[in-house]
Amino acid sequence: MTIWIWKMSGLALAAGLGTQALAMGAPTPPPEPVRVERAAPARPVAARAPDAGVPAPGPAELDIRAAAEVSPESLLFESRPVIVFADTAQEPAFITQMELLARDPAAMARRDVVVITDTDPAANSAWRQKLRPRGFALIILDTDGTVIDRKPFPWDTREIGRAIDKTPVRREETRASGGR
């Protein structure tokens, strides 16, 4: 049997068998609908049965200390100090920075951050002698005491976290803990 194909205005028609061949650009029928089963939503953490001997995780709190209470040497290799300097506690940049830090304390707790506040230049704390700030300053230190970043304006916890996560010490910690 012979099949004749005519090409007219973008459509190819097959004759002889009585079937229609679709050419490129021709409309195609839509696919059949697919039914997807959805899993039941997980129960909230509070509704789950508590594990024996494991306390339920509570909201993380930000560890805030005054500069007079802690020395730079006492935090060496223990935590990452984030020092907030200001000339007074009423300085707008200081207030803004403390509010930004309070928004996501869990992000700071995951990175072992201790916030040190110093709002009294006359006291000349060990932190001021070591870092020599002028006016408002946000200084982020690594666990080994090296300065990660200095900022003359407030930073969000996301920005502080990214600066910490870029350091070799933090990358090694992340690798060792399996991506925490």
Secondary structure, DSSP 8 states (H G I E B T S, - for coil): ---EEEEETTEEEEESS--B---TTS------------------GGGS---TT---------EEEETTT--GGGGTTT-EEEEEE-SSTT-HHHHHHHHHHHH-HHHHHHTTEEEEEE--GGG--HHHHHH---SSEEEEE-TTS-EEEEESS---HHHHHHHHHTSHHHHHHHHHTT--
